[in-house]
Amino acid sequence: MTMPDLSTDYLGLRLRTPLVASSSPLTGDLDGLRRLEDAGASAVVLPSLFEEQITGEAMEIDDLLETGAESFAEALNYFPELDDYSTGPERYLGLVQKAKAALGIPVIASLNGTSPGGWIEHAKLIEEAGADAIELNLYLIAADPDLSATDLEARYAELVRSVRGAVRIPIALKLAPFFTTLAHTARQLVEEGADGLVLFNRFYQPDLDLETLEVLPRIAFSSSDELRLPLRWIAILHGRVRASLAATTGIHTAADVLKVLLAGADVAMTASVLLQLGPAHLRRLEQGIVEWMSEREYASVRQLKGSVSQKAVADPTAFERANYMRTLKSYSSRFRI
Amino acid sequence: MATKWACIDGNEAVARVAHKLSEVIAIYPITPASTMGELADVWSAKGLANLWGGVPEVIEMQSEAGAAGAMHGALQKGALATTFTASQGLLLMLPNMFKIAGELLPGVIHVAARAVATHALSIFGDHSDVMATRTTGFALLASGSVQEAQDLALVAHAAALRSRVPFLHFFDGFRTSHEMNKIALLEAEDLAALIDESSILAHRERRLTPDRPVLRGSAQNPDVFFQAREAANPFYAALPEIVQGTMDALAARVGRRYHLVDYSGSPDAERVIALMGSGAGAARETVAALNARGGRVGLLEIRLHRPFPSAALLAALPESATHVAVLDRTKEPGSAGEPLYQDVVTALAEGVAVGARGGRMPRVIGGRYGLGSKEFTPAMVQAVFEALREAEPRQHFTVGIVDDVSGTSLPVDGEFSTESDGVSAVFFGLGSDGTVGAARSSTKIIGEHTDLNAQAYFVYDSKKSGAVTVSHLRFGPEPIQSTYLIHRADFVACHHFGFLEKFDVLEKAKEGAAFLLNSPFGPDAVWDELPREVQEQIIDKKLRFRVIDANRLAREVGMGSRINTVMQPCFFALAGVLPRERAIAAIVDSIERSYGKRGPAVVRRNLAAVDRALEEMREVRVPAKASSKRRLRPLVPPDAPDFVQRLTACLMAGEGDRLPVSALPPDGTFPTGTARYEKRAIAREIPIWDSSICIDCGKCAMVCPHAAIRMKVYPPEALAGAPETLPSKEFRSHDLPGYRLTIQVAPDDCTGCGVCVDTCPAKSKEEVRHKSINMEPTDRHQERERRHFETFLAIPELDRGAIPVGTVKGVQVRDPLFEFSGACAGCGETPYLKLLTQLFGDRIVVANATGCSSIYGGNLPTTPWSSNREGRGPAWANSLFEDNAEFGLGMLLALERHMDESRRLLQRLAPEIGEELARAILDASQADDAAISAQRERVAELARRLAGIRGEDADAARRLSGLADDLVRKSIWIVGGDGWAYDIGAGGLDHVLASSRNVNVLVLDTQVYSNTGGQASKATPRAAVAKFAAGGKSVPRKDLGMIASAYGNVYVAQVAMGADDRQTLNALLEADAWEGPSLVIAYSTCIAHGIDMAKSMSHQRDAVRSGFWPLYRYHPGLDPHEYPFHLDSRRPSIPLSEFTHSEARFAVLERSNPEQARRLLALAQADANERWRFYEQMAQVERTVPHERPENE
C-alpha cells in the first residue's frame, strides 16, 4: 500500500497534512505548541490577541495600582513600581516569536481588534514578530439595534482592506455563521483581500446560574454534531470563492476530518478534542485518514478535496433547503405514526 | 563631567548612595524610612549593581532588631552593611548598635528621624529617636536638606570605612525624607573617589573566618572591661578629622563644601542660633533676611553630633557672639537641658575655661522646637533672635506653640516672612484624585527640564478614605531652602468643590493670585454656589478665578475619579512658570514616561485629558460684591460634647496648630465615641434600602466596614411620636410578631464603598440587578436620609436575648461600638472589629498593636471606638508594634488581680453586704448576655450596700467599691495585623499563647504590612508581589494557626467573613468563651491586594473556594476522644488560578515576569493542595488537653 499524500495548501502555505491545531489554551504556551507539533499538527493557530482585553487590562491594572496611592502619609502607594507591566501586546508578540523559533511548522497568529487603528497596528506587530499568517477573529455580537447588516458588512470589508494594505503575510478571516447572505459576504471579503476563510467562530455562550441569578460565560467543548454547519458552508463555498477554506468546530474524529475535506476544506482545525484527549489524538486522526484513503485508494488529499462539495455532487440542493425538508420529514415519520 | 540634576526626595537621594555602597542591606518597614528599603529592594530585584559590580542582598527581617542583628553579622563577616530606619525601629536596634560600635564595625544606619511614641504615637519628624542613641558609640551625622542628605550619606559611608566607627546618618522625617527638591546627583565615580579601597580590604581582612580564627563578643570581668572600653578612644579622637577630610574631598570633587559645624550669617554676629537638621533651611533664610535689614545675627549648623566637635564649634562661633540659642528638636523631660544645648554649653564652658574666646562665656539658652514635625518657620526663628535680645532671655523655652501651662513659649510675630521671589503654589486635593501625583510630576517637569529650582512637600490626612491632601510647590531661580509650608501662594488650586465649605482654602492666596477650582458649575453658574467667605476673599484679594469641570472631563476620557492630568495643564497655563507650549510638551513627555510601561491605552487616556483640559478651562467674571447666602458649615453639631467642641472641632478644621498646651490631655487620655461628630460626607453614592425585597438577613450591616449601614428590629410603638416615618418592613419572626425592621444608612458617614450592595443576596424578581440595597447618588437622598438616620438612632436597641446572638441578624440588631472609622473605603479589617464590639463591646479592653487598626482606631482627630447608651464600651490602648501580646497579657494580669481582690473583699464583707447577694455574685456563671446583665444589677446593688458600710470595714468597702466593676465579666482582646502577629510580635505572641492565660487574640490578616504601604510579611502568600518582594514572594506563608494549635490548649480559628459569616461569628463567640488563650485569624481584604474593594467580600469567598484560605476552628477539649480540628470550609471547588487572576498582587507578576509567575503560582497551588490534605488529616486527629482528673473519675 502506498502512503497517500496528505499535503495541502492553506493560505499559500504548504502543509504536511490538513490537520491544524486551532487556537486554544494548548497553543498558548511553548510546551503545548511543541506537543502539538510532535503529535503531527501541520500548523498551529495561536490564541487571539484581544485588543479590548489589552486595553481593559492596562486600564484596570493602572486603576488598581493607583487605588489608595498618595493619600496617606505612611503609604504613598501599595505596590513596588515594576519596570514592565506587559499590559500591551508584548507578551503576545513574544509568544509569536518564541513559537516561530521553536517550531518547524507554520505559526498562524490570531487577532481580535476593537478599533480600526488597533487592528492595523497589531496586525503589523504580529507580522513583524514573524507569524506566517494572521487570522482575523471577527468576534462581535451584533447587539446594537442601530447597526444594520449592510453597515456591519461594510465595516468588515473595510477592515479586511485596511489590514490587507498593512501586512504582506496571508490573512484568514474567522467568521461567525450569522450572516444573512453568507456566501455573498464571504465572496466580498475575499475580494477585499482575505486569503482564507475559517468557518466558523464559536462564541462563548452565556448561561444563567439559577442559584445566584447571575450570567455565567460558558464555553462547552464542541461535539461532532456541530460539524454539520461548517460542513454545509464549506461545501457551498468550495470553488465559489478564491480563498482557502478551513473547517473548525466539531472536528473530533478522522471521519469528521474526511467529511470536511470531501466538502472542500483545505484544512481541518481542532481544539476541543485535543483539550479533552491530548495532542496525541492528532496521530489517531492522521492514521484514520490514511487508513480510509488507503482503503479507497485515494492518492492524495488534493484529490479528494471538494469531491463532495456542492458543485461536485449530483444533487446540489442537498446542501440547501431540501436538506432541511428531508430531515423534518424523517423525524415526523419516526415519531408521528 | 556635566552635573546631572534631578528632583527627588530625601529617601531616594540617600538610598541611591547606600545601595551603591553596600553588599548587605537588612530592612524592615517603618515610616518615614520605608521608602529607602523599598527602593533598595526594587533596585536589587532589577539587578542593579553596587560600586563593585555585585547586586546588594536586600533582606527583610522580622523587626528592626532583626535587621540590626543581620547587619551586625554581615559586618562581622566583613561585608559592607547598611540599614534604614526611624523612631521605635531605631530604638529596637540599640543593643546591636552598642555591639557594632564596641567592635569597631563600619556599618551605616540611615535614619529618617522621627518622634518616638510617648503619650501618643507620631509618625512625624523630630530627633527624639536619634538622641536616644547618643551613648551607643555610633558617630551621628545630621543632614538638613535633600542635597545634604545625599552628600552626607556618602560622607557617612566613606568616613565609617576610614575610621572603623559605625555611622548613624540622619535627616528629618518627612521634611527632608519626603520633600522633593532639585539636587545635583552624585555619580558612581564620585562615590568611588571618596571610598578608600584599602579600608574595605582591611575590613574584609578582619572578617570572621575559620582560616584565621578569632573570637569576638567575649565576656569580660571587672578586672578588664573598663580598660577595654577605653581602648577604642583613639578611633573617636581621630574621627572629626576623618569626617572633615572626607567632606573636603567631596568639596574638591563636586564643589559642595560642608564642615563639622557650619557657620553662616554676619561675621560679627552678636546673636547666634545653633541647631541640627532641616530647621537650618528656615533659619538660614531668616538670618539672611535679618542681616539684610541691618541685624547682626548668625547660624551654627552642627552636622557631626557624635563625637561632638567641640573644637570645630569653638572655631566656627564668631568671637563677637554674646548670646547663643541652642535649639533641640527633641524633649528630654527632667534634664538640665536638651542634648544639643548641653553639648554646646559644655563645649563652650570647657573651651572658655582654658582660655578660648578670651575667657568670655557667651550667654547660652536652650529651647525646643518642631517636635513631631511641628512647623518651624522664619517667624519662629526671628522669635528666638528676639528672645536673645532680652536682658534675661527665657531659658528652656519652646517656640512654635503656645504654652499656657508652663509658660515656656516665645511669642511669635505671625506677620514676619522671608518668602522669596519665586512662584509658590498650593493644591488642595482628595487622596484618590491624583493631585499629589500631578504635583510631583509638575515639580519634576520644572526641576528637571528647566534651569529653575523646584521644591514640593505634601501634607497628608490621617484618614485613609476621603483623605485631603495639600501639596506645597515652590519654583524659583535660587536653590529653595524654605523648609516650611507655604503661607502666601501665587497659585491656589482647589481640586474638590466640597472643600470650599469645609476649609479656608483661600487663606494662603496672595493678593492677585490665580485660583483654579474644579467645579461642576460652569463659569456663569459657579459664583452663586460659592460660600460667602470664599466670594469675599476672591474679591478682596483680587484673585484671578478659573473653573473647570475636571470630574466630568476625567470621566469622559476614562480616567474615573483621577483628575490629575486635567488639572496639571491648567496649572501650567495659569501659573506662568513655563511658556505654555513648552509646558504641554513636557507634560506629554512626562505622561509617556510615567505611564508608558502600564500600556499605550493608559497613555492615550491621559493625553486625551491634557488635550481637553485647556479647551475647557474657563475664566469666571468676578462680581464686585459678595452675594452668597451660603456659609461655611459648622464642623460639629451644636450638641456635641464640650471636649469635641473645644478640641476635636479645631483639629478637624485643620487649626490644631492654634491650640494651646492647656487644651491637650497631659497623659494622652482621650474620650471615645468622637467619630460620630465628624460628618465627612465623602460618598458620592450611598446605599438606599428597598424594603420590599429585603429578606431580613442582616448581611449588609454585618459587612459594612464603617458601621454606616445598620439594622434595627423594634416594636411599632418604638417610633411613636418620631418626627419622621422611617421605611420599615415586617420582621419575619415567630418570636417577635408584629415587630418592624429597618435598614438605615448613615449618609454622612458612608464612604460609598459598595460592599453592602455586593453582599446583599436579595434581588428583585422583576429585575435582578435591583437589590434590596442599591447605590444611588448621594445628593438625591442626603437630606432625607440624614433625618431618617437621626430618627433611627433614637430607636432603642432590641433586648439582647430577643434574637439568638449566634445568628447574623441576632448580632446585627445590636449597636456597633466601633463606627465611622477613617479606614479605607471597603476595608476588610473593620467589619471584624465592629462585630467584636457588637458581641462584647460593653465589657472588653482592647490592646491594639501599631498598624492600620491603631491608626484608623486611634489617630486624631476622632476615634471610632464608642460606647453604648449606658456609657459602656471598649476601652482601648496602643503600646507598640512589637509588644502587643505582652501588653494585653499585662492587662489580663491586672484584671485577674483585681477580680481576685474584689472576690476576697466580697467574701470578707459578705456578712455586712448580705450573704445571699455576695454568694450570688461570687457564683454567677456570666455565660451569656442575660447572665452578665443580671450580674451587673447585682454589682449595682452591691455598690449601694457598700456605700452604707461604716466602721472598721469602711476601708475595705471603699477598696471593693473601686474594683467592684471587675466582678462583671470582662475580656481582654489583643488586636493587631499580620506584621505584628507573624513577624515583629511573633515571639511575644507565642509566649502569651503559651501562658495558658485567658486572653483573646484577633489577627486582622491582610497578608502585608498595610499601614506602611504593603510590604511583605510572613503572612504574604507565595507568588504575590509586595514591596520587599518585588519579584514575587518565593516562599509560602506561615501557617500561624497550625503553629498555635500545636500547643493543644489554644483555641484557634481561621475565618473569612465574606466566605462564611456564621463561622466568623461562632469563632468569636467560642474564642471569648474559651477559658484559655484564643487566636482568631481573620482574612482581611486590603487595597494592597490590588482589588476592587467593593468586591471585598466576594474576594474572601473566592479565597476560601479556591483553597487559598481554608476555614477552620481548633477547639481544644477535655474529652479524650475529642476531634478538636473542625474544617469548616468545603473542599476547594475552583482552581487557585481563578482566585489569583482576580487580584493585581498576583496578576502583575504574570505580566512583569511570566516565567517566575508560572513557577510560583504552580507552587502556590501545591501549597494550597498540601495544606488542604494536611487539614483533612488534622480533622481526623483525636486530641485532648491534658488536665487533672477529678478524683472520682
Interface residues (C-beta under 8 A of the other chain):
Chain A: I54 T55 E57 A58 M59 I61 D62 D63 L64 L65 E66 T67 G68 A69 E70 S71 F72 A73 E74 A75 L76 N77 Y78 F79 P80 E81 L82 D83 D84 Y85 S86 T87 G88 R91 L213 E214
Chain B: T31 P32 S34 T35 E38 D41 V42 A45 K46 I123 F174 H178 G431 S432 G434 T435 V436 G437 F458 Y460 D461 S462 K463 K464 A467 T469 G558 G560 R562 Y595 K597 R598 G599 P600 A601 V602 R605 K763 V768 C824 I855 S1010 N1011 T1012 G1013 G1014 V1025 A1026 K1027 F1028 A1030 I1087 A1088 G1090 I1091 D1092 M1093 A1144 R1145 A1147 V1148 R1151 S1152 P1154
